């Protein structure tokens, strides 16, 4: 029997010897060390109901709102390529991100002119990086750009790093994001 803490509640899950994971909201969660699962190429992911304490304190220090978990992505070469200078947000996160934007912000993000909105993205060290958050119509995806390279360089992101994305707002209602990196 394994116990999982989810949203402050303990849930008991019976395990069979061959079953070392469960699906939770479409994400496979493993009860083993972080590694590739040879059967289906899923990787270990541990969904937290709260951000890491250091991130929470950094957001609190700038009087940001309570962060909301948006999703995760393993960084790819294209996410850290200085020539591309952008972070392509996973499809699974796009509708959730748009949901947390105001009507005016949604219009600017999804407008055909690709102008988007200005946001701040907090790195794992607590530093804020100004970026543009916009939709790319050609790919039907959302991206962070104009400033993404600085965040990648300052934090030495590498291919394969697991990036967790959180959303919060400043006291002036400016949309902000926080990034946590998990290295294996």
C-alpha positions, -999 to 999 in steps of 0.1 A, spaced: 0 0 0 14 34 -10 1 67 4 0 98 -19 -6 133 -6 -28 152 -30 -42 187 -23 -36 181 14 -54 147 15 -37 113 19 -48 87 -7 -39 51 -2 -31 32 -35 -26 -5 -35 3 -17 -55 9 -48 -75 45 -58 -78 46 -50 -115 27 -17 -112 50 11 -100 29 41 -112 -5 57 -114 -21 81 -139 -33 113 -122 -50 139 -143 -33 125 -174 2 125 -159 20 92 -150 34 94 -115 60 67 -106 69 53 -72 105 47 -81 136 67 -86 136 92 -115 144 72 -146 130 62 -180 104 35 -179 115 10 -205 79 -1 -212 64 31 -224 90 59 -223 72 79 -196 95 97 -172 92 102 -134 72 133 -125 61 143 -90 33 168 -91 34 191 -61 4 209 -48 26 238 -38 57 252 -54 91 247 -39 96 267 -7 123 289 -22 100 298 -51 71 305 -28 92 328 -6 106 347 -37 71 353 -50 59 363 -16 88 388 -13 75 407 -43 40 405 -30 29 381 -58 -3 362 -56 -4 325 -47 12 306 -76 -9 282 -97 7 251 -113 4 252 -151 24 221 -162 58 208 -171 81 200 -200 114 184 -206 136 210 -222 145 202 -258 173 215 -280 150 241 -295 141 255 -261 177 263 -253 189 273 -288 201 309 -286 193 314 -323 156 305 -318 153 325 -285 120 311 -274 103 286 -251 76 267 -268 49 260 -242 35 225 -242 1 221 -259 -13 206 -226 -6 239 -208 -20 263 -234 -57 263 -226 -50 264 -189 -27 294 -194 -52 313 -215 -79 306 -188 -58 325 -163 -55 356 -185 -79 385 -185 -102 390 -215 -80 419 -228 -48 398 -223 -63 368 -242 -72 391 -271 -36 404 -273 -21 370 -269 -43 354 -296 -43 384 -320 -30 376 -355 -3 403 -352 17 382 -327 23 412 -305 13 394 -273 17 409 -238 47 417 -216 52 394 -187 79 387 -161 92 352 -156 109 343 -123 138 319 -126 148 293 -100 171 319 -83 143 344 -78 154 368 -105 127 383 -128 132 383 -166 110 405 -188 96 386 -218 68 386 -244 41 360 -240 23 355 -273 5 330 -295 22 318 -327 -7 312 -352 15 292 -376 20 265 -349 -11 271 -328 11 273 -297 20 298 -271 56 310 -265 78 331 -243 104 351 -262 123 384 -261 143 377 -230 141 339 -229 178 336 -239 189 356 -208 170 332 -185 185 302 -202 220 316 -200 218 328 -164 205 294 -152 225 271 -175 195 252 -187 203 220 -205 184 196 -228 165 171 -206 160 194 -176 125 192 -163 108 226 -163 78 232 -141 57 263 -150 37 283 -124 15 314 -129 10 343 -105 1 380 -105 18 411 -92 -1 435 -70 -7 457 -101 -24 426 -117 5 421 -142 7 384 -152 39 367 -141 53 332 -143 78 312 -122 100 284 -134 114 256 -114 140 233 -129 146 197 -118 178 181 -130 182 143 -131 
